[in-house]
Structures are given as structure tokens and as C-alpha cells.
Amino acid sequence: MVRLLLVVVVVVCGCKKEPQPEPAVAPTPPAIVEQIRASEARALEREPPPCDNARVVFDGVVNVKDDRFTHVVEQEGNFFEEPWPDLDVVVARARRFQFTLEYPFEKAFTGELQGELTARKAITAIRAGFRTMYGASTVKEIPGMLNKQVTGPYGEAFHALDDLVIEGIEVCDDHTLRVSIGS
């Protein structure tokens, strides 16, 4: 009977691997950092005051650039998208509703909706307003940052369209919408 013996030889090298240098990241110019801080401070100053008897139209997070009306939910450790509930429930009725998008540009956009107000209708109008604001803008990378430098007809901003999310919408007694935008 012939037996085969398999011998595995492991060679351990005492070699020291040279650390690889990390790719060079250009430092963010201090002037840009100051511009971003000033832009954010101005945005906070323009924040509209809370309205009397506000009614919630939408409370959640939905991407401005996206056309979907879904959100991620977790169930037993699994994550999946599902439609936002109650998007088509009429929240208020008026001849017209107005909203102003103050953030993130220097100049505001004013839009309006007519008739019955639903969350879907409000989100769609707000998304259209932002598409108008960003439509003729140029976007540049900022060295060392995820922010972008955006310049266009509404002034300067430091967030690209796909950075923005609608976090909430309220309707006020005077038929204005108070829109909360995050980035």
C-alpha cells in the first residue's frame, strides 16, 4: 500500500511592508470655509417664524432630487423601501397656497399650489421649485470637502441638488407653507 504524504510549507517572512502613502487631498481653502459658514449663518437668519395653528402636511425625509415617494423602513433587521402613507389625503383647501424656498441659495424662490393640498402635491411643487433654482447653475468640487460650490441665478450655495431633503411641511392659517429643508 502506498501512502501519500502532503506537506504544506508555510514560509513566514519577517519582511516589513512599507506603509502606502494615503492619496493627497488638497486642503480646503480657508476663504471657502468662511464662505460656507457665512452662507449657513445667513440661511438661519432667513428662517421663517413658526406659524399659528400649523397643521402638518408632511413629516419625514424625502430626497429633493428624487421622483419617488418612498422611505426606508426596518423590520426584523431587514431594510426595505415602502411608500409614504397618506400622501394623497387632503390636508387643506384654498384657492392657492404659497411657499418660499430660502435655503441653500442667497435669493429665495416663491412658488404656489392651487386647490386641495396634499403631501404629494406639496412635495412635487417643492421639488419643481428646487429644479428651477438649480436649473441654470454650475457646480464645482471643493477641495477636501463633500460640499459643492453652486453658482446660478439664485446666487451661491454650497450644496448640490442631490444633497437636499425635505424634512417637513406645515400649512399655516394664512395658506402659506412652511418648508423644512435639510442637507
C-alpha positions in Angstrom: 0.0 0.0 0.0 1.3 3.4 -0.9 0.6 6.4 1.3 0.8 9.9 0.0 2.0 12.5 2.4 1.1 16.0 1.6 3.4 18.5 3.2 2.5 22.1 3.3 5.2 24.5 3.9 4.3 27.9 5.2 7.0 30.5 4.9 6.7 33.4 7.3 8.6 36.3 6.1 9.9 38.8 8.6 9.7 41.4 5.8 8.2 44.7 6.8 5.7 46.0 4.4 6.2 49.7 3.7 3.1 51.7 4.5 1.5 53.1 1.4 1.0 56.9 1.5 -2.6 58.0 1.5 -3.7 59.8 -1.6 -3.1 63.5 -1.3 -6.2 65.5 -0.5 -6.0 69.2 -1.3 -6.7 71.3 1.7 -9.9 73.3 1.6 -9.1 76.9 1.0 -9.9 78.9 4.2 -11.8 81.5 2.2 -14.2 78.8 1.0 -14.7 77.5 4.6 -15.5 81.1 5.7 -18.0 81.5 2.7 -19.7 78.3 3.7 -20.0 79.4 7.4 -21.4 82.8 6.3 -23.9 81.2 3.9 -25.2 78.9 6.6 -25.5 81.8 9.1 -27.4 83.9 6.6 -29.7 80.9 6.0 -30.5 80.7 9.7 -31.3 84.4 9.8 -33.8 84.0 7.0 -35.6 81.1 8.7 -39.3 81.9 8.7 -41.0 82.2 12.1 -43.3 79.4 13.2 -46.9 79.9 12.0 -50.0 80.0 14.1 -52.1 76.8 14.2 -49.7 75.0 11.9 -51.0 71.7 10.5 -48.5 69.0 9.5 -48.6 68.2 5.8 -45.5 66.0 5.7 -43.1 64.9 8.5 -40.3 62.7 7.3 -37.3 62.7 5.0 -37.7 62.6 1.2 -34.9 63.4 -1.3 -35.5 66.6 -3.3 -33.8 65.3 -6.5 -35.7 62.0 -6.4 -39.1 61.5 -8.0 -40.1 58.7 -5.7 -42.4 58.9 -2.6 -40.8 56.1 -0.6 -38.9 55.8 2.7 -36.7 53.1 4.2 -38.2 51.0 7.0 -36.6 48.3 9.1 -38.4 45.2 10.1 -36.7 42.4 12.0 -33.2 43.5 10.9 -34.2 43.9 7.2 -34.4 47.2 5.4 -36.7 47.9 2.5 -38.5 50.8 0.9 -42.2 51.4 1.1 -44.4 54.2 0.0 -45.1 57.1 2.4 -48.6 56.6 3.8 -51.4 59.2 3.4 -49.7 61.2 0.6 -53.0 61.8 -1.1 -55.1 62.8 1.9 -56.4 66.3 1.5 -55.0 68.4 4.4 -56.4 71.8 3.5 -58.4 73.6 0.8 -57.8 77.1 -0.5 -57.7 79.0 -3.7 -53.9 79.0 -3.5 -51.1 78.1 -1.2 -47.7 79.9 -1.3 -44.3 78.6 -0.2 -40.8 80.2 -0.2 -37.6 78.2 -0.6 -34.9 80.2 1.2 -32.2 77.6 1.6 -29.5 77.0 0.4 -29.2 79.9 -2.1 -28.9 83.6 -1.4 -32.0 84.5 -3.3 -35.4 83.0 -2.5 -37.8 81.1 -4.8 -41.5 81.6 -4.3 -43.9 79.0 -5.6 -47.6 78.3 -5.3 -50.1 75.5 -5.4 -53.8 75.8 -6.1 -56.9 73.9 -4.8 -56.7 71.0 -2.5 -53.4 70.5 -0.6 -51.9 67.0 -0.2 -48.4 66.0 0.8 -47.8 64.6 -2.6 -48.8 67.8 -4.3 -46.7 69.9 -1.9 -43.6 67.7 -2.3 -44.0 67.8 -6.1 -44.2 71.6 -6.1 -41.2 72.0 -3.8 -39.1 69.6 -5.9 -40.1 71.6 -9.0 -39.1 74.8 -7.3 -35.7 73.4 -6.5 -35.2 72.2 -10.0 -35.9 75.7 -11.2 -33.4 77.1 -8.7 -30.7 74.7 -9.7 -31.6 74.6 -13.5 -29.1 77.1 -14.8 -26.4 76.7 -12.1 -22.9 75.5 -12.3 -21.5 73.0 -9.8 -17.8 72.8 -8.8 -16.0 70.5 -6.4 -14.5 72.0 -3.3 -11.1 70.5 -2.5 -11.1 68.5 0.7 -14.9 68.7 1.2 -18.1 66.8 0.2 -19.8 70.2 -0.2 -20.1 71.6 -3.7 -19.9 75.2 -4.8 -23.0 76.0 -6.8 -23.5 79.3 -8.6 -26.5 80.4 -10.6 -29.4 82.8 -11.0 -30.4 82.4 -7.3 -26.9 83.3 -6.1 -24.4 81.0 -4.5 -25.0 77.8 -2.5 -22.8 75.1 -1.0 -25.0 72.1 -1.5 -25.8 70.3 -4.8 -29.4 69.4 -5.5 -29.0 65.8 -4.5 -27.7 66.8 -1.1 -31.1 68.3 -0.1 -34.0 66.5 1.6 -37.5 67.7 2.6 -37.8 67.1 6.3 -41.2 68.7 6.9 -44.0 70.8 5.5 -46.6 72.7 7.5 -49.6 74.7 6.4 -50.3 78.0 8.2 -53.7 79.7 8.7 -52.7 82.3 6.0 -52.3 79.5 3.5 -48.5 79.6 3.4 -46.4 76.5 3.6 -43.5 76.4 6.0 -40.9 74.1 4.4 -38.1 72.5 6.4 -35.1 71.5 4.2 -32.0 69.5 5.4 -28.8 68.7 3.7 
